[in-house]
Amino acid sequence: MDMDAVLGMFDRQMRRGARPDGPGVRVERVGDVVRQVGTDRDWNGVVWSDLDHDTADKAIAAQVRHFTSLGHEFEWKLYAHDRPADLAGRLRAAGFTPEPEETLMVARIQDLPTDAEPPEGVHLRPVTDPAGVDLMADVHEQAFGTDSSRLRHQLLAQLAEGPDTIAAVVAIAGDLPVCAARMELHPGTPFASLWGGGTVAPWRGRGIYRALIAFRARIAAERGYRYLQVDASDQSRPILHRLGFVPLSTTTAYVYQP
């Protein structure tokens, strides 16, 4: 895989050419910035910029004014290769707070093992209805310790209005949901992206996370996608590396609260 070429393709199609990630949101292109705008229950933020030392501070201030006028918290999704080189410092100076750094990783789907199955006693349930969304939200809260109301809102909207753009799955042990993950499908691009993979603590290290990656990779392959992309945490990066994902860059969400 030509990593520079794939990173360039990712920037052009997934960031500069970004499409709304769900119903009710819009992507706006303002000067050298691409941003997504929705309600306070949607993800709001900057997905791409092409700035320099002379334009960066003005662009940052414009985005702060815009989202503050809406009353929305928003993110500036910064990648290590974004310009100018001191953009992270400029965001901090403007009042943004960085979240933990993640690694942008990509794999060719044809290179991935897609036959991994969950351990004995665990079965996979595709999420296709509100009951499945509730199970997924419960796992999310247990695995990450965070509120899942935004995730629930997003999944219900996508299943109702754009079911072909989402594939979500929950791993069930007996009657207990123990792992969950979703995949965003991006029509018109070669990329499908993995999100929210989390396992409740007592069930980690048993191969369930790997089985959910294989499940989603099979769906992406059937629908003609070439690459899987993921923003990997420190916890998931070693697993993904063993499966064949390679790092292209790092990304950090800089959060601004009005």
C-alpha positions in Angstrom: 0.0 0.0 0.0 1.3 3.4 -1.0 0.7 5.2 2.3 1.3 8.7 1.0 -1.1 8.1 -1.8 -3.8 6.7 0.5 -3.4 9.6 3.0 -3.8 12.1 0.1 -6.9 10.2 -1.0 -8.3 10.3 2.5 -7.7 14.0 2.9 -9.4 14.8 -0.5 -12.4 12.5 -0.2 -13.1 12.1 3.5 -12.0 15.6 4.8 -12.0 18.2 2.0 -14.8 16.4 0.2 -16.6 15.5 3.5 -20.3 14.6 3.4 -22.8 14.9 6.3 -22.4 12.0 8.7 -26.1 11.7 9.3 -29.6 13.1 8.7 -30.3 16.7 9.7 -26.6 17.9 9.5 -24.9 19.8 6.7 -21.4 20.3 5.5 -20.3 23.9 4.8 -17.2 25.1 2.9 -16.2 28.6 4.1 -12.9 29.8 2.6 -10.2 27.3 3.4 -12.3 25.5 6.1 -14.7 22.6 5.8 -17.1 22.2 8.8 -20.1 20.1 9.8 -23.0 21.9 11.5 -26.0 20.3 13.1 -28.0 20.5 16.3 -26.4 20.3 19.7 -27.1 16.6 19.7 -25.0 16.1 16.5 -21.3 16.2 15.9 -20.3 19.8 15.1 -16.8 20.7 14.0 -14.0 21.4 11.5 -13.0 18.4 9.5 -10.5 20.0 7.1 -8.5 23.3 6.7 -5.8 24.6 4.4 -4.3 27.5 6.4 -0.9 29.2 6.7 0.7 31.5 9.2 -1.1 34.5 7.9 -4.6 33.0 7.7 -4.8 30.6 10.6 -5.7 32.9 13.5 -8.4 34.6 11.5 -10.0 31.3 10.4 -9.9 30.0 14.0 -11.6 33.2 15.3 -14.3 32.9 12.6 -15.2 29.3 13.5 -15.3 30.2 17.2 -17.7 33.1 16.4 -19.9 30.9 14.2 -20.4 28.0 16.6 -20.7 30.3 19.6 -23.5 32.1 17.9 -25.3 28.7 17.6 -24.5 27.9 21.2 -22.8 24.6 20.2 -19.7 22.9 21.6 -17.5 22.0 18.6 -14.3 20.2 17.7 -11.5 21.2 15.4 -10.3 17.8 14.2 -6.5 18.3 13.8 -4.2 15.9 12.0 -0.4 15.9 12.5 0.2 16.8 8.9 -2.1 19.8 8.8 -0.7 23.3 8.2 0.6 25.5 9.6 2.9 23.4 11.8 1.9 25.4 14.9 -1.8 25.1 14.4 -2.2 23.1 17.6 -0.6 25.9 19.7 -2.9 28.4 18.0 -6.0 26.4 18.9 -4.9 26.1 22.5 -4.2 29.9 22.6 -7.8 30.4 21.3 -9.3 28.4 24.1 -9.5 24.9 22.7 -8.8 21.9 24.9 -7.1 18.8 23.3 -8.5 15.4 23.8 -6.2 12.3 23.8 -4.3 11.8 20.6 -5.4 9.0 18.3 -3.7 7.2 15.4 -5.2 7.4 11.9 -4.9 3.8 10.7 -6.0 2.2 7.4 -6.1 -1.3 6.0 -6.9 -2.7 2.6 -9.9 -4.9 3.1 -8.6 -7.6 0.9 -5.6 -8.0 3.3 -7.7 -8.4 6.4 -8.7 -11.7 8.0 -12.5 -11.7 7.7 -13.2 -15.2 9.1 -12.6 -14.4 12.8 -15.6 -15.6 14.9 -16.5 -14.7 18.5 -15.6 -17.2 21.3 -18.0 -20.0 22.3 -21.1 -18.7 24.0 -21.0 -15.3 22.3 -23.1 -14.5 19.2 -23.2 -11.3 17.1 -26.5 -9.4 16.6 -26.7 -6.8 13.9 -28.3 -3.5 15.1 -31.3 -2.8 12.9 -34.0 -1.4 15.4 -34.4 0.7 18.5 -33.9 -2.3 20.8 -30.6 -3.0 19.2 -29.6 0.7 19.6 -30.4 0.4 23.3 -28.1 -2.6 23.7 -25.3 -0.8 21.8 -25.7 2.3 23.9 -25.6 0.3 27.1 -22.3 -1.3 26.1 -20.9 2.1 25.1 -21.6 3.5 28.6 -20.1 0.5 30.3 -17.0 0.3 28.1 -16.2 4.0 28.0 -17.9 5.4 31.0 -19.5 8.2 29.0 -23.0 9.3 28.2 -24.5 7.6 25.2 -27.4 10.0 24.4 -25.7 11.5 21.3 -24.8 8.0 20.0 -28.4 6.8 20.5 -29.7 9.9 18.7 -27.3 9.4 15.8 -28.0 5.7 15.3 -31.7 6.0 15.5 -31.7 8.8 12.8 -29.3 6.8 10.5 -31.3 3.6 10.8 -34.5 5.5 10.0 -33.2 7.7 7.1 -30.0 6.3 5.9 -29.7 2.5 6.7 -27.3 1.9 3.8 -24.7 4.2 5.4 -24.4 2.4 8.7 -23.6 -1.1 9.9 -23.7 -1.7 13.7 -23.3 -4.9 15.7 -23.6 -6.0 19.3 -21.9 -9.1 20.8 -24.1 -11.0 23.2 -23.0 -13.5 25.8 -26.1 -15.4 26.8 -28.5 -12.4 27.4 -25.7 -10.0 28.3 -24.4 -7.4 25.7 -20.6 -7.3 26.1 -19.2 -5.6 23.0 -20.5 -3.2 20.4 -19.2 -1.3 17.3 -20.4 0.4 14.2 -19.2 1.2 10.7 -19.9 4.3 8.7 -20.1 3.7 4.9 -19.2 6.6 2.7 -20.7 6.3 -0.8 -18.6 7.6 -3.6 -15.4 6.9 -1.8 -13.3 3.8 -1.3 -13.4 4.2 2.5 -15.5 2.7 5.2 -14.7 3.8 8.8 -14.8 2.0 12.1 -16.2 3.7 15.2 -17.1 3.0 18.8 -15.6 -0.5 19.2 -15.8 -1.1 22.9 -15.8 -4.2 25.2 -17.0 -4.2 28.8 -14.0 -4.9 31.1 -14.7 -8.5 32.2 -14.9 -9.7 28.5 -11.8 -8.1 27.1 -8.9 -10.2 25.8 -11.2 -13.0 24.4 -11.1 -12.1 20.7 -14.6 -10.4 20.6 -13.2 -7.1 19.3 -11.4 -8.9 16.5 -14.6 -10.7 15.6 -16.4 -7.4 15.3 -13.8 -6.1 13.0 -14.0 -9.1 10.8 -17.9 -8.8 10.7 -17.7 -5.2 9.5 -14.9 -5.9 7.0 -17.1 -8.6 5.4 -19.9 -6.1 5.0 -17.6 -3.4 3.6 -16.1 -5.9 1.1 -19.5 -7.1 -0.1 -20.5 -3.4 -0.8 -17.4 -2.8 -2.8 -15.2 -0.7 -0.4 -11.4 -1.0 -0.6 -10.2 0.5 2.7 -11.2 0.4 6.3 -10.2 3.5 8.3 -10.1 4.0 12.1 -9.0 6.6 14.6 -7.3 4.2 17.0 -6.9 4.7 20.7 -3.8 3.5 22.5 -5.8 0.4 23.6 -7.0 -0.6 20.2 -3.9 0.3 18.1 -1.9 -2.8 18.9 -4.8 -5.1 18.0 -5.4 -3.3 14.8 -1.7 -3.4 13.9 -1.6 -7.1 14.3 -4.6 -7.5 12.0 -2.9 -5.5 9.2 -3.8 -1.8 9.8 -1.0 0.7 9.2 -0.6 4.2 10.7 -0.9 7.1 8.3 -1.0 10.1 10.7 -2.2 11.1 14.2 -5.4 13.1 15.0 -6.4 15.1 18.0 -9.8 16.6 18.7 -9.5 20.1 20.0 -12.8 21.0 21.8 -14.2 24.5 22.2 -17.0 25.1 24.7 -18.9 28.3 24.2 
